[in-house]
């Protein structure tokens, strides 16, 4: 079993904790780089939420299949 498989299994069923971890990691990187790469960090956070199903407290976060707040609802 690969490290990614182990990580996915640990995070499964804990979307709130997953999202908190993703947010903290992004904030840490932003702090260390003084916000220089914040767009890239935000993109990485979105990808992590899509991959691991975080709760999505970020601007474009959410679980896969969930609509973003800035998009109109599907008909």
Beta strands, then each sheet from edge to edge (+ up, - down):
end
